[in-house]
Amino acid sequence: MSKLNIQQTINNVEKGFLKENLPVIKIGDNVKIGVKIIEGNKERVQFYEGTVIAKKNSSINTTITVRKTLQGIGIERIFLIHSPKLESITVLRSSKVRRSKLYYLRNLKGKASRLKEIFK
C-alpha cells in the first residue's frame, strides 16, 4: 500500500470519532468545559472554566490549553476536543487578541491578566 492509501484509511477511521456539534473556539475565549469523571461505579460531570491560551489543530488530535486562576495560583489543563470524556463545551465570552498563543498571561496577575471583551 502506498502512503496515500494508508493516510486515506486513517482519515476514514478517524471520521467516526470526530464530534460534529462543537462550538467555534478561538484563542482568548472564556470557556466552560464539562468533563466526565468516574469515581468507583458512579459517573459525574465536573466543570472547568477558564481562558483558552493555546490551540493545536490536527484533526482528531485537536487540543486546547485552558488556564484559570484559583486562589492566586494559575492552573493550566490541556483538553482533547474530540475526547469522549468531554461532555460539553460552552463559549462564555470572546476577547480581542493579537497573538496565536497567550503564554504571556502566565506572568500576569490580577487585573493585568484581563482581556478586552468582544461583544457580538
C-alpha positions as CSV (number, residue, x, y, z in Angstrom):
1,M,0.0,0.0,0.0
2,S,1.2,3.5,-0.8
3,K,1.4,6.3,1.7
4,L,-1.7,8.0,0.1
5,N,-3.9,4.8,0.7
6,I,-2.7,4.5,4.3
7,Q,-3.5,8.1,5.0
8,Q,-7.0,7.8,3.4
9,T,-7.6,4.7,5.6
10,I,-6.5,6.5,8.7
11,N,-8.8,9.5,7.9
12,N,-11.8,7.2,7.3
13,V,-11.3,5.5,10.7
14,E,-10.9,8.9,12.4
15,K,-14.1,10.3,10.8
16,G,-16.2,8.1,13.0
17,F,-14.8,9.6,16.2
18,L,-14.9,13.3,15.3
19,K,-17.5,15.4,17.1
20,E,-19.7,17.5,14.9
21,N,-21.6,19.7,17.3
22,L,-18.6,21.7,18.6
23,P,-18.7,25.5,19.0
24,V,-16.2,27.6,17.3
25,I,-13.4,28.0,19.8
26,K,-10.8,30.8,19.4
27,I,-7.8,31.9,21.4
28,G,-8.9,34.3,24.2
29,D,-12.3,32.8,24.6
30,N,-13.6,32.1,28.1
31,V,-14.9,28.5,28.0
32,K,-16.8,26.2,30.4
33,I,-15.9,22.5,29.8
34,G,-17.8,19.6,31.3
35,V,-15.5,16.7,32.0
36,K,-16.8,13.2,32.8
37,I,-15.3,11.9,36.0
38,I,-15.7,8.3,37.1
39,E,-15.5,7.6,40.8
40,G,-15.9,4.0,41.6
41,N,-19.0,2.9,39.8
42,K,-20.5,6.4,39.7
43,E,-20.1,8.9,36.9
44,R,-20.4,12.7,37.2
45,V,-19.6,15.8,35.2
46,Q,-17.2,18.4,36.6
47,F,-16.9,21.8,35.0
48,Y,-13.6,23.5,34.3
49,E,-13.9,27.2,33.4
50,G,-11.0,29.3,32.1
51,T,-9.4,31.2,29.2
52,V,-8.2,29.4,26.1
53,I,-4.5,30.3,25.8
54,A,-3.4,27.9,23.0
55,K,-5.0,25.7,20.3
56,K,-3.4,23.0,18.3
57,N,-5.2,21.7,15.2
58,S,-4.6,18.2,13.9
59,S,-7.9,16.6,13.0
60,I,-8.8,14.1,15.8
61,N,-5.8,15.2,18.0
62,T,-7.0,18.8,18.2
63,T,-6.3,20.2,21.7
64,I,-6.9,23.4,23.6
65,T,-5.0,24.7,26.6
66,V,-7.3,26.3,29.2
67,R,-5.9,28.5,32.0
68,K,-7.7,29.5,35.2
69,T,-6.5,31.2,38.4
70,L,-7.6,29.5,41.6
71,Q,-6.7,31.3,44.9
72,G,-3.8,33.2,43.3
73,I,-2.3,30.1,41.6
74,G,-2.5,29.6,37.8
75,I,-3.7,26.2,36.7
76,E,-3.5,25.0,33.1
77,R,-5.1,22.0,31.6
78,I,-4.9,20.5,28.1
79,F,-8.1,19.1,26.6
80,L,-8.6,16.8,23.6
81,I,-11.6,18.3,21.9
82,H,-12.8,15.1,20.3
83,S,-12.4,13.0,23.5
84,P,-15.4,11.0,24.7
85,K,-14.6,12.3,28.3
86,L,-15.7,15.8,27.3
87,E,-19.4,16.2,27.9
88,S,-19.9,19.8,26.8
89,I,-18.0,22.9,25.7
90,T,-19.6,26.3,26.1
91,V,-18.1,29.6,25.0
92,L,-19.0,32.2,27.7
93,R,-17.3,35.2,26.2
94,S,-14.8,36.1,23.5
95,S,-11.9,38.5,23.7
96,K,-9.9,40.6,21.3
97,V,-6.3,39.1,21.0
98,R,-3.5,39.7,18.6
99,R,-1.5,36.6,19.3
100,S,-2.0,32.9,18.5
101,K,-0.6,31.8,21.8
102,L,-1.3,33.7,25.0
103,Y,1.6,32.3,27.1
104,Y,2.3,35.9,28.3
105,L,-0.7,35.6,30.6
106,R,1.4,33.2,32.8
107,N,3.4,36.2,34.0
108,L,0.5,38.5,34.8
109,K,-1.6,38.6,37.9
110,G,-5.0,40.1,38.9
111,K,-6.4,42.9,36.8
112,A,-3.4,42.9,34.5
113,S,-4.4,39.5,33.1
114,R,-7.8,40.7,31.8
115,L,-8.5,40.6,28.1
116,K,-10.7,43.1,26.2
117,E,-14.1,41.5,25.5
118,I,-15.7,41.4,22.1
119,F,-19.5,41.9,22.1
120,K,-21.5,40.2,19.4
